[in-house]
Amino acid sequence: MKKILQGICAVGALCAAGCVTTVDTVENAEKTYVANEVIRMHVETDASQPIKVSNLIDRFAANGFLQIAVEFTNTSSSARTALHQIEWFDQDGMAVPSPLTQWTEIRLAGRDSRQVLFTAPNARARDYRIRIIENR
């Protein structure tokens, strides 16, 4: 059931993106929802896509909100533009609505990296999914 729901979400994201091509998704590999546990990245990558997630760090801020620092790296020698989006989920795996869940553009020079910080919309958010689409 979960794989069907993920498939439907992926198709919907591709349809909404229009003229973009590939989608990368980064999320927790295991849904344990235990604070301070080492997070293992689960990355679905199209080998032809030059913008990748090279590092992922998460922590809980003093106010109890989950924060995610994502490092995007352009592996090609020319400048590239991509769109990224983060979705938040509560401890039961249900989506946490946020007006910040939208596609945002990032432009990276050749062989460049940039870290982007995401903060959960509220303290209920305990999990996340980051999507990357190369904008061609």
N, CA, C and O atoms as a GROMACS GRO file, in nm:
protein
  544
    1MET      N    1   0.082  -0.119   0.000
    1MET     CA    2   0.000   0.000   0.000
    1MET      C    3   0.086   0.125   0.000
    1MET      O    4   0.057   0.222  -0.070
    2LYS      N    5   0.195   0.122   0.081
    2LYS     CA    6   0.283   0.238   0.090
    2LYS      C    7   0.353   0.263  -0.043
    2LYS      O    8   0.370   0.378  -0.084
    3LYS      N    9   0.394   0.154  -0.112
    3LYS     CA   10   0.462   0.170  -0.240
    3LYS      C   11   0.366   0.226  -0.346
    3LYS      O   12   0.406   0.304  -0.432
    4ILE      N   13   0.241   0.186  -0.339
    4ILE     CA   14   0.141   0.239  -0.432
    4ILE      C   15   0.123   0.388  -0.409
    4ILE      O   16   0.117   0.466  -0.504
    5LEU      N   17   0.113   0.428  -0.281
    5LEU     CA   18   0.097   0.569  -0.248
    5LEU      C   19   0.219   0.649  -0.291
    5LEU      O   20   0.204   0.761  -0.341
    6GLN      N   21   0.339   0.594  -0.273
    6GLN     CA   22   0.460   0.662  -0.317
    6GLN      C   23   0.463   0.676  -0.469
    6GLN      O   24   0.505   0.779  -0.522
    7GLY      N   25   0.418   0.573  -0.539
    7GLY     CA   26   0.411   0.578  -0.685
    7GLY      C   27   0.316   0.685  -0.733
    7GLY      O   28   0.346   0.757  -0.828
    8ILE      N   29   0.200   0.694  -0.668
    8ILE     CA   30   0.101   0.796  -0.705
    8ILE      C   31   0.158   0.935  -0.680
    8ILE      O   32   0.139   1.025  -0.762
    9CYS      N   33   0.227   0.954  -0.567
    9CYS     CA   34   0.290   1.084  -0.536
    9CYS      C   35   0.396   1.119  -0.640
    9CYS      O   36   0.406   1.234  -0.683
   10ALA      N   37   0.475   1.020  -0.681
   10ALA     CA   38   0.580   1.046  -0.779
   10ALA      C   39   0.522   1.085  -0.914
   10ALA      O   40   0.572   1.177  -0.978
   11VAL      N   41   0.417   1.015  -0.958
   11VAL     CA   42   0.352   1.049  -1.084
   11VAL      C   43   0.291   1.188  -1.077
   11VAL      O   44   0.300   1.264  -1.173
   12GLY      N   45   0.229   1.221  -0.965
   12GLY     CA   46   0.170   1.353  -0.948
   12GLY      C   47   0.276   1.462  -0.953
   12GLY      O   48   0.253   1.568  -1.012
   13ALA      N   49   0.391   1.438  -0.892
   13ALA     CA   50   0.499   1.537  -0.894
   13ALA      C   51   0.552   1.557  -1.034
   13ALA      O   52   0.583   1.669  -1.075
   14LEU      N   53   0.564   1.447  -1.110
   14LEU     CA   54   0.612   1.459  -1.247
   14LEU      C   55   0.513   1.536  -1.334
   14LEU      O   56   0.553   1.618  -1.416
   15CYS      N   57   0.386   1.510  -1.316
   15CYS     CA   58   0.283   1.581  -1.392
   15CYS      C   59   0.282   1.729  -1.356
   15CYS      O   60   0.265   1.814  -1.444
   16ALA      N   61   0.300   1.760  -1.229
   16ALA     CA   62   0.297   1.899  -1.184
   16ALA      C   63   0.421   1.974  -1.228
   16ALA      O   64   0.416   2.096  -1.243
   17ALA      N   65   0.532   1.905  -1.250
   17ALA     CA   66   0.657   1.971  -1.282
   17ALA      C   67   0.663   2.018  -1.427
   17ALA      O   68   0.742   2.107  -1.459
   18GLY      N   69   0.584   1.960  -1.516
   18GLY     CA   70   0.580   2.009  -1.654
   18GLY      C   71   0.699   1.965  -1.735
   18GLY      O   72   0.711   1.846  -1.767
   19CYS      N   73   0.788   2.058  -1.770
   19CYS     CA   74   0.895   2.029  -1.865
   19CYS      C   75   1.025   1.984  -1.798
   19CYS      O   76   1.131   1.996  -1.859
   20VAL      N   77   1.019   1.935  -1.680
   20VAL     CA   78   1.139   1.882  -1.617
   20VAL      C   79   1.143   1.732  -1.638
   20VAL      O   80   1.044   1.672  -1.678
   21THR      N   81   1.259   1.672  -1.611
   21THR     CA   82   1.272   1.533  -1.649
   21THR      C   83   1.279   1.435  -1.534
   21THR      O   84   1.186   1.357  -1.514
   22THR      N   85   1.387   1.435  -1.457
   22THR     CA   86   1.406   1.330  -1.358
   22THR      C   87   1.380   1.380  -1.217
   22THR      O   88   1.389   1.500  -1.189
   23VAL      N   89   1.347   1.287  -1.128
   23VAL     CA   90   1.320   1.321  -0.989
   23VAL      C   91   1.410   1.236  -0.900
   23VAL      O   92   1.418   1.114  -0.918
   24ASP      N   93   1.477   1.299  -0.804
   24ASP     CA   94   1.550   1.228  -0.700
   24ASP      C   95   1.470   1.244  -0.572
   24ASP      O   96   1.410   1.350  -0.549
   25THR      N   97   1.469   1.144  -0.489
   25THR     CA   98   1.398   1.151  -0.362
   25THR      C   99   1.494   1.108  -0.252
   25THR      O  100   1.562   1.007  -0.264
   26VAL      N  101   1.498   1.186  -0.146
   26VAL     CA  102   1.582   1.155  -0.031
   26VAL      C  103   1.494   1.149   0.091
   26VAL      O  104   1.418   1.243   0.116
   27GLU      N  105   1.502   1.042   0.168
   27GLU     CA  106   1.421   1.030   0.288
   27GLU      C  107   1.489   0.933   0.384
   27GLU      O  108   1.588   0.869   0.349
   28ASN      N  109   1.436   0.922   0.502
   28ASN     CA  110   1.488   0.826   0.598
   28ASN      C  111   1.471   0.685   0.543
   28ASN      O  112   1.365   0.652   0.489
   29ALA      N  113   1.573   0.603   0.555
   29ALA     CA  114   1.565   0.466   0.505
   29ALA      C  115   1.477   0.380   0.594
   29ALA      O  116   1.407   0.291   0.546
   30GLU      N  117   1.479   0.408   0.724
   30GLU     CA  118   1.396   0.334   0.818
   30GLU      C  119   1.307   0.431   0.893
   30GLU      O  120   1.354   0.534   0.940
   31LYS      N  121   1.181   0.400   0.903
   31LYS     CA  122   1.084   0.487   0.968
   31LYS      C  123   1.074   0.452   1.116
   31LYS      O  124   0.975   0.392   1.158
   32THR      N  125   1.173   0.490   1.194
   32THR     CA  126   1.174   0.455   1.336
   32THR      C  127   1.131   0.570   1.425
   32THR      O  128   1.083   0.546   1.536
   33TYR      N  129   1.147   0.694   1.379
   33TYR     CA  130   1.103   0.814   1.452
   33TYR      C  131   1.164   0.825   1.591
   33TYR      O  132   1.098   0.873   1.683
   34VAL      N  133   1.288   0.782   1.606
   34VAL     CA  134   1.357   0.794   1.734
   34VAL      C  135   1.454   0.911   1.723
   34VAL      O  136   1.539   0.914   1.634
   35ALA      N  137   1.441   1.007   1.814
   35ALA     CA  138   1.530   1.124   1.811
   35ALA      C  139   1.674   1.081   1.831
   35ALA      O  140   1.703   0.986   1.903
   36ASN      N  141   1.765   1.153   1.767
   36ASN     CA  142   1.909   1.132   1.777
   36ASN      C  143   1.958   1.000   1.718
   36ASN      O  144   2.073   0.962   1.740
   37GLU      N  145   1.874   0.930   1.646
   37GLU     CA  146   1.919   0.809   1.578
   37GLU      C  147   1.992   0.849   1.451
   37GLU      O  148   1.955   0.947   1.386
   38VAL      N  149   2.094   0.775   1.415
   38VAL     CA  150   2.166   0.805   1.292
   38VAL      C  151   2.072   0.780   1.174
   38VAL      O  152   2.013   0.672   1.161
   39ILE      N  153   2.060   0.880   1.091
   39ILE     CA  154   1.968   0.870   0.976
   39ILE      C  155   2.046   0.816   0.856
   39ILE      O  156   2.155   0.863   0.825
   40ARG      N  157   1.990   0.718   0.792
   40ARG     CA  158   2.049   0.664   0.670
   40ARG      C  159   1.973   0.722   0.552
   40ARG      O  160   1.850   0.713   0.544
   41MET      N  161   2.047   0.780   0.459
   41MET     CA  162   1.981   0.838   0.343
   41MET      C  163   1.936   0.729   0.248
   41MET      O  164   2.006   0.630   0.225
   42HIS      N  165   1.820   0.747   0.195
   42HIS     CA  166   1.769   0.661   0.090
   42HIS      C  167   1.754   0.752  -0.032
   42HIS      O  168   1.667   0.839  -0.034
   43VAL      N  169   1.837   0.732  -0.133
   43VAL     CA  170   1.839   0.822  -0.248
   43VAL      C  171   1.806   0.741  -0.372
   43VAL      O  172   1.873   0.643  -0.404
   44GLU      N  173   1.702   0.784  -0.442
   44GLU     CA  174   1.670   0.726  -0.572
   44GLU      C  175   1.725   0.822  -0.675
   44GLU      O  176   1.676   0.935  -0.688
   45THR      N  177   1.827   0.779  -0.749
   45THR     CA  178   1.899   0.870  -0.836
   45THR      C  179   1.898   0.820  -0.979
   45THR      O  180   1.921   0.702  -1.005
   46ASP      N  181   1.872   0.911  -1.070
   46ASP     CA  182   1.891   0.887  -1.212
   46ASP      C  183   2.038   0.918  -1.239
   46ASP      O  184   2.082   1.030  -1.214
   47ALA      N  185   2.112   0.823  -1.289
   47ALA     CA  186   2.256   0.841  -1.307
   47ALA      C  187   2.289   0.959  -1.398
   47ALA      O  188   2.398   1.015  -1.388
   48SER      N  189   2.199   0.998  -1.486
   48SER     CA  190   2.227   1.107  -1.578
   48SER      C  191   2.206   1.244  -1.514
   48SER      O  192   2.246   1.345  -1.572
   49GLN      N  193   2.145   1.250  -1.398
   49GLN     CA  194   2.118   1.378  -1.333
   49GLN      C  195   2.242   1.428  -1.260
   49GLN      O  196   2.292   1.358  -1.171
   50PRO      N  197   2.295   1.546  -1.296
   50PRO     CA  198   2.420   1.592  -1.237
   50PRO      C  199   2.407   1.652  -1.097
   50PRO      O  200   2.506   1.656  -1.024
   51ILE      N  201   2.290   1.699  -1.057
   51ILE     CA  202   2.275   1.757  -0.923
   51ILE      C  203   2.229   1.648  -0.828
   51ILE      O  204   2.124   1.586  -0.846
   52LYS      N  205   2.311   1.625  -0.725
   52LYS     CA  206   2.286   1.517  -0.630
   52LYS      C  207   2.290   1.570  -0.488
   52LYS      O  208   2.343   1.678  -0.462
   53VAL      N  209   2.235   1.492  -0.395
   53VAL     CA  210   2.248   1.522  -0.252
   53VAL      C  211   2.377   1.455  -0.207
   53VAL      O  212   2.389   1.332  -0.211
   54SER      N  213   2.473   1.536  -0.162
   54SER     CA  214   2.602   1.481  -0.122
   54SER      C  215   2.616   1.466   0.029
   54SER      O  216   2.702   1.392   0.076
   55ASN      N  217   2.530   1.536   0.105
   55ASN     CA  218   2.535   1.524   0.250
   55ASN      C  219   2.399   1.562   0.308
   55ASN      O  220   2.328   1.647   0.252
   56LEU      N  221   2.363   1.500   0.418
   56LEU     CA  222   2.234   1.525   0.482
   56LEU      C  223   2.256   1.517   0.633
   56LEU      O  224   2.303   1.416   0.685
   57ILE      N  225   2.219   1.625   0.703
   57ILE     CA  226   2.234   1.631   0.848
   57ILE      C  227   2.099   1.672   0.906
   57ILE      O  228   2.035   1.763   0.853
   58ASP      N  229   2.057   1.608   1.013
   58ASP     CA  230   1.933   1.653   1.076
   58ASP      C  231   1.953   1.665   1.227
   58ASP      O  232   2.039   1.599   1.285
   59ARG      N  233   1.872   1.751   1.287
   59ARG     CA  234   1.879   1.772   1.432
   59ARG      C  235   1.747   1.833   1.477
   59ARG      O  236   1.667   1.880   1.397
   60PHE      N  237   1.727   1.830   1.609
   60PHE     CA  238   1.611   1.898   1.666
   60PHE      C  239   1.659   2.029   1.726
   60PHE      O  240   1.752   2.030   1.806
   61ALA      N  241   1.596   2.139   1.689
   61ALA     CA  242   1.630   2.270   1.742
   61ALA      C  243   1.580   2.280   1.887
   61ALA      O  244   1.509   2.192   1.934
   62ALA      N  245   1.617   2.387   1.955
   62ALA     CA  246   1.577   2.406   2.095
   62ALA      C  247   1.426   2.413   2.112
   62ALA      O  248   1.374   2.377   2.218
   63ASN      N  249   1.354   2.458   2.009
   63ASN     CA  250   1.209   2.467   2.017
   63ASN      C  251   1.139   2.335   1.982
   63ASN      O  252   1.016   2.330   1.980
   64GLY      N  253   1.215   2.229   1.954
   64GLY     CA  254   1.158   2.099   1.924
   64GLY      C  255   1.127   2.075   1.777
   64GLY      O  256   1.075   1.969   1.741
   65PHE      N  257   1.159   2.172   1.693
   65PHE     CA  258   1.134   2.158   1.550
   65PHE      C  259   1.250   2.085   1.484
   65PHE      O  260   1.367   2.111   1.515
   66LEU      N  261   1.218   1.994   1.393
   66LEU     CA  262   1.319   1.921   1.319
   66LEU      C  263   1.383   2.013   1.215
   66LEU      O  264   1.313   2.085   1.145
   67GLN      N  265   1.516   2.010   1.205
   67GLN     CA  266   1.588   2.087   1.105
   67GLN      C  267   1.671   1.992   1.020
   67GLN      O  268   1.732   1.899   1.071
   68ILE      N  269   1.671   2.017   0.890
   68ILE     CA  270   1.744   1.935   0.796
   68ILE      C  271   1.839   2.024   0.718
   68ILE      O  272   1.796   2.124   0.660
   69ALA      N  273   1.967   1.991   0.714
   69ALA     CA  274   2.065   2.060   0.631
   69ALA      C  275   2.101   1.966   0.516
   69ALA      O  276   2.153   1.856   0.538
   70VAL      N  277   2.073   2.009   0.394
   70VAL     CA  278   2.097   1.927   0.276
   70VAL      C  279   2.204   1.994   0.191
   70VAL      O  280   2.193   2.113   0.159
   71GLU      N  281   2.306   1.919   0.154
   71GLU     CA  282   2.408   1.972   0.065
   71GLU      C  283   2.384   1.918  -0.075
   71GLU      O  284   2.389   1.798  -0.099
   72PHE      N  285   2.358   2.010  -0.168
   72PHE     CA  286   2.339   1.977  -0.308
   72PHE      C  287   2.472   1.997  -0.380
   72PHE      O  288   2.540   2.097  -0.356
   73THR      N  289   2.511   1.903  -0.467
   73THR     CA  290   2.636   1.911  -0.540
   73THR      C  291   2.609   1.893  -0.689
   73THR      O  292   2.538   1.801  -0.730
   74ASN      N  293   2.669   1.981  -0.768
   74ASN     CA  294   2.663   1.970  -0.914
   74ASN      C  295   2.786   1.892  -0.957
   74ASN      O  296   2.898   1.940  -0.942
   75THR      N  297   2.767   1.773  -1.011
   75THR     CA  298   2.878   1.687  -1.051
   75THR      C  299   2.926   1.714  -1.193
   75THR      O  300   3.026   1.658  -1.236
   76SER      N  301   2.855   1.800  -1.265
   76SER     CA  302   2.898   1.832  -1.401
   76SER      C  303   2.990   1.954  -1.400
   76SER      O  304   3.002   2.022  -1.298
   77SER      N  305   3.054   1.981  -1.512
   77SER     CA  306   3.146   2.095  -1.521
   77SER      C  307   3.075   2.223  -1.566
   77SER      O  308   3.137   2.329  -1.567
   78SER      N  309   2.949   2.215  -1.602
   78SER     CA  310   2.875   2.335  -1.642
   78SER      C  311   2.768   2.369  -1.539
   78SER      O  312   2.726   2.284  -1.460
   79ALA      N  313   2.723   2.494  -1.541
   79ALA     CA  314   2.620   2.538  -1.447
   79ALA      C  315   2.490   2.462  -1.472
   79ALA      O  316   2.454   2.434  -1.586
   80ARG      N  317   2.420   2.429  -1.365
   80ARG     CA  318   2.293   2.356  -1.373
   80ARG      C  319   2.191   2.419  -1.280
   80ARG      O  320   2.226   2.479  -1.178
   81THR      N  321   2.065   2.403  -1.317
   81THR     CA  322   1.954   2.451  -1.236
   81THR      C  323   1.865   2.333  -1.202
   81THR      O  324   1.838   2.248  -1.287
   82ALA      N  325   1.820   2.327  -1.077
   82ALA     CA  326   1.730   2.220  -1.034
   82ALA      C  327   1.622   2.281  -0.946
   82ALA      O  328   1.635   2.394  -0.898
   83LEU      N  329   1.517   2.205  -0.925
   83LEU     CA  330   1.410   2.242  -0.832
   83LEU      C  331   1.414   2.142  -0.717
   83LEU      O  332   1.437   2.023  -0.738
   84HIS      N  333   1.391   2.190  -0.595
   84HIS     CA  334   1.386   2.098  -0.481
   84HIS      C  335   1.262   2.130  -0.398
   84HIS      O  336   1.210   2.242  -0.399
   85GLN      N  337   1.217   2.029  -0.326
   85GLN     CA  338   1.096   2.039  -0.243
   85GLN      C  339   1.113   1.947  -0.124
   85GLN      O  340   1.171   1.839  -0.135
   86ILE      N  341   1.063   1.990  -0.008
   86ILE     CA  342   1.064   1.903   0.110
   86ILE      C  343   0.920   1.884   0.156
   86ILE      O  344   0.842   1.979   0.161
   87GLU      N  345   0.887   1.761   0.191
   87GLU     CA  346   0.756   1.728   0.248
   87GLU      C  347   0.780   1.678   0.388
   87GLU      O  348   0.876   1.606   0.413
   88TRP      N  349   0.693   1.714   0.480
   88TRP     CA  350   0.706   1.677   0.621
   88TRP      C  351   0.599   1.576   0.659
   88TRP      O  352   0.487   1.582   0.608
   89PHE      N  353   0.634   1.484   0.750
   89PHE     CA  354   0.541   1.380   0.795
   89PHE      C  355   0.548   1.369   0.947
   89PHE      O  356   0.653   1.392   1.006
   90ASP      N  357   0.435   1.335   1.010
   90ASP     CA  358   0.432   1.318   1.156
   90ASP      C  359   0.478   1.179   1.194
   90ASP      O  360   0.519   1.102   1.107
   91GLN      N  361   0.472   1.145   1.323
   91GLN     CA  362   0.522   1.016   1.371
   91GLN      C  363   0.446   0.898   1.316
   91GLN      O  364   0.497   0.786   1.318
   92ASP      N  365   0.323   0.919   1.267
   92ASP     CA  366   0.244   0.811   1.209
   92ASP      C  367   0.260   0.802   1.057
   92ASP      O  368   0.199   0.716   0.994
   93GLY      N  369   0.342   0.890   0.998
   93GLY     CA  370   0.363   0.889   0.854
   93GLY      C  371   0.263   0.972   0.776
   93GLY      O  372   0.264   0.971   0.653
   94MET      N  373   0.178   1.046   0.846
   94MET     CA  374   0.080   1.133   0.778
   94MET      C  375   0.146   1.266   0.743
   94MET      O  376   0.228   1.317   0.818
   95ALA      N  377   0.109   1.322   0.628
   95ALA     CA  378   0.166   1.448   0.583
   95ALA      C  379   0.131   1.561   0.680
   95ALA      O  380   0.019   1.570   0.729
   96VAL      N  381   0.227   1.646   0.705
   96VAL     CA  382   0.207   1.766   0.786
   96VAL      C  383   0.196   1.882   0.688
   96VAL      O  384   0.295   1.918   0.624
   97PRO      N  385   0.076   1.941   0.676
   97PRO     CA  386   0.060   2.048   0.578
   97PRO      C  387   0.146   2.169   0.611
   97PRO      O  388   0.160   2.208   0.726
   98SER      N  389   0.202   2.228   0.505
   98SER     CA  390   0.286   2.346   0.522
   98SER      C  391   0.280   2.429   0.394
   98SER      O  392   0.289   2.374   0.285
   99PRO      N  393   0.266   2.561   0.408
   99PRO     CA  394   0.270   2.645   0.288
   99PRO      C  395   0.410   2.650   0.228
   99PRO      O  396   0.427   2.697   0.115
  100LEU      N  397   0.511   2.601   0.300
  100LEU     CA  398   0.648   2.602   0.251
  100LEU      C  399   0.679   2.481   0.163
  100LEU      O  400   0.788   2.472   0.108
  101THR      N  401   0.584   2.388   0.150
  101THR     CA  402   0.605   2.270   0.066
  101THR      C  403   0.578   2.310  -0.079
  101THR      O  404   0.469   2.289  -0.132
  102GLN      N  405   0.678   2.368  -0.140
  102GLN     CA  406   0.667   2.411  -0.279
  102GLN      C  407   0.802   2.390  -0.347
  102GLN      O  408   0.904   2.375  -0.280
  103TRP      N  409   0.801   2.388  -0.479
  103TRP     CA  410   0.924   2.371  -0.554
  103TRP      C  411   1.003   2.501  -0.549
  103TRP      O  412   0.949   2.608  -0.575
  104THR      N  413   1.132   2.491  -0.516
  104THR     CA  414   1.221   2.607  -0.508
  104THR      C  415   1.341   2.581  -0.599
  104THR      O  416   1.395   2.471  -0.601
  105GLU      N  417   1.381   2.683  -0.672
  105GLU     CA  418   1.492   2.669  -0.766
  105GLU      C  419   1.627   2.688  -0.697
  105GLU      O  420   1.642   2.772  -0.608
  106ILE      N  421   1.723   2.609  -0.741
  106ILE     CA  422   1.861   2.624  -0.695
  106ILE      C  423   1.949   2.617  -0.819
  106ILE      O  424   1.933   2.529  -0.903
  107ARG      N  425   2.042   2.710  -0.828
  107ARG     CA  426   2.136   2.714  -0.940
  107ARG      C  427   2.277   2.694  -0.886
  107ARG      O  428   2.320   2.763  -0.794
  108LEU      N  429   2.348   2.598  -0.946
  108LEU     CA  430   2.483   2.565  -0.902
  108LEU      C  431   2.580   2.576  -1.019
  108LEU      O  432   2.553   2.526  -1.128
  109ALA      N  433   2.691   2.642  -0.996
  109ALA     CA  434   2.797   2.646  -1.096
  109ALA      C  435   2.858   2.507  -1.110
  109ALA      O  436   2.832   2.419  -1.027
  110GLY      N  437   2.937   2.486  -1.212
  110GLY     CA  438   3.002   2.357  -1.234
  110GLY      C  439   3.087   2.315  -1.116
  110GLY      O  440   3.166   2.395  -1.065
  111ARG      N  441   3.072   2.192  -1.071
  111ARG     CA  442   3.146   2.134  -0.959
  111ARG      C  443   3.127   2.210  -0.828
  111ARG      O  444   3.214   2.208  -0.742
  112ASP      N  445   3.015   2.277  -0.813
  112ASP     CA  446   2.987   2.357  -0.693
  112ASP      C  447   2.892   2.282  -0.600
  112ASP      O  448   2.818   2.194  -0.644
  113SER      N  449   2.896   2.317  -0.472
  113SER     CA  450   2.806   2.260  -0.370
  113SER      C  451   2.742   2.375  -0.293
  113SER      O  452   2.801   2.482  -0.279
  114ARG      N  453   2.623   2.350  -0.242
  114ARG     CA  454   2.557   2.449  -0.157
  114ARG      C  455   2.470   2.376  -0.055
  114ARG      O  456   2.402   2.279  -0.087
  115GLN      N  457   2.475   2.426   0.069
  115GLN     CA  458   2.393   2.368   0.175
  115GLN      C  459   2.266   2.451   0.191
  115GLN      O  460   2.271   2.574   0.194
  116VAL      N  461   2.152   2.383   0.200
  116VAL     CA  462   2.023   2.447   0.219
  116VAL      C  463   1.964   2.394   0.350
  116VAL      O  464   1.963   2.273   0.373
  117LEU      N  465   1.916   2.485   0.435
  117LEU     CA  466   1.858   2.447   0.564
  117LEU      C  467   1.706   2.450   0.556
  117LEU      O  468   1.647   2.548   0.511
  118PHE      N  469   1.643   2.341   0.598
  118PHE     CA  470   1.498   2.331   0.605
  118PHE      C  471   1.458   2.318   0.752
  118PHE      O  472   1.524   2.246   0.827
  119THR      N  473   1.352   2.386   0.793
  119THR     CA  474   1.300   2.373   0.929
  119THR      C  475   1.155   2.328   0.920
  119THR      O  476   1.077   2.381   0.841
  120ALA      N  477   1.119   2.230   1.001
  120ALA     CA  478   0.982   2.176   1.001
  120ALA      C  479   0.882   2.286   1.035
  120ALA      O  480   0.914   2.379   1.108
  121PRO      N  481   0.759   2.276   0.982
  121PRO     CA  482   0.658   2.378   1.008
  121PRO      C  483   0.605   2.378   1.151
  121PRO      O  484   0.554   2.479   1.198
  122ASN      N  485   0.617   2.264   1.221
  122ASN     CA  486   0.575   2.257   1.361
  122ASN      C  487   0.645   2.139   1.428
  122ASN      O  488   0.717   2.064   1.363
  123ALA      N  489   0.625   2.124   1.557
  123ALA     CA  490   0.695   2.020   1.634
  123ALA      C  491   0.641   1.880   1.606
  123ALA      O  492   0.705   1.782   1.645
  124ARG      N  493   0.526   1.867   1.540
  124ARG     CA  494   0.472   1.735   1.506
  124ARG      C  495   0.554   1.666   1.398
  124ARG      O  496   0.556   1.543   1.393
  125ALA      N  497   0.620   1.741   1.312
  125ALA     CA  498   0.695   1.683   1.200
  125ALA      C  499   0.814   1.604   1.253
  125ALA      O  500   0.899   1.658   1.324
  126ARG      N  501   0.821   1.476   1.217
  126ARG     CA  502   0.927   1.388   1.264
  126ARG      C  503   1.000   1.318   1.149
  126ARG      O  504   1.099   1.248   1.172
  127ASP      N  505   0.952   1.335   1.030
  127ASP     CA  506   1.010   1.269   0.914
  127ASP      C  507   0.998   1.363   0.794
  127ASP      O  508   0.926   1.463   0.801
  128TYR      N  509   1.067   1.332   0.686
  128TYR     CA  510   1.070   1.421   0.572
  128TYR      C  511   1.101   1.344   0.445
  128TYR      O  512   1.148   1.231   0.448
  129ARG      N  513   1.074   1.408   0.334
  129ARG     CA  514   1.112   1.357   0.202
  129ARG      C  515   1.157   1.478   0.122
  129ARG      O  516   1.085   1.578   0.115
  130ILE      N  517   1.274   1.470   0.062
  130ILE     CA  518   1.327   1.576  -0.022
  130ILE      C  519   1.328   1.527  -0.165
  130ILE      O  520   1.377   1.417  -0.194
  131ARG      N  521   1.276   1.608  -0.256
  131ARG     CA  522   1.273   1.572  -0.396
  131ARG      C  523   1.354   1.673  -0.476
  131ARG      O  524   1.356   1.792  -0.444
  132ILE      N  525   1.422   1.624  -0.578
  132ILE     CA  526   1.503   1.708  -0.664
  132ILE      C  527   1.466   1.678  -0.808
  132ILE      O  528   1.457   1.562  -0.849
  133ILE      N  529   1.444   1.783  -0.886
  133ILE     CA  530   1.415   1.768  -1.028
  133ILE      C  531   1.507   1.861  -1.103
  133ILE      O  532   1.513   1.981  -1.073
  134GLU      N  533   1.580   1.808  -1.201
  134GLU     CA  534   1.665   1.894  -1.281
  134GLU      C  535   1.578   1.973  -1.377
  134GLU      O  536   1.494   1.916  -1.446
  135ASN      N  537   1.599   2.102  -1.382
  135ASN     CA  538   1.523   2.192  -1.470
  135ASN      C  539   1.604   2.210  -1.598
  135ASN      O  540   1.707   2.277  -1.598
  136ARG      N  541   1.556   2.150  -1.706
  136ARG     CA  542   1.633   2.156  -1.832
  136ARG      C  543   1.580   2.263  -1.922
  136ARG      O  544   1.633   2.282  -2.032
   0.00000   0.00000   0.00000
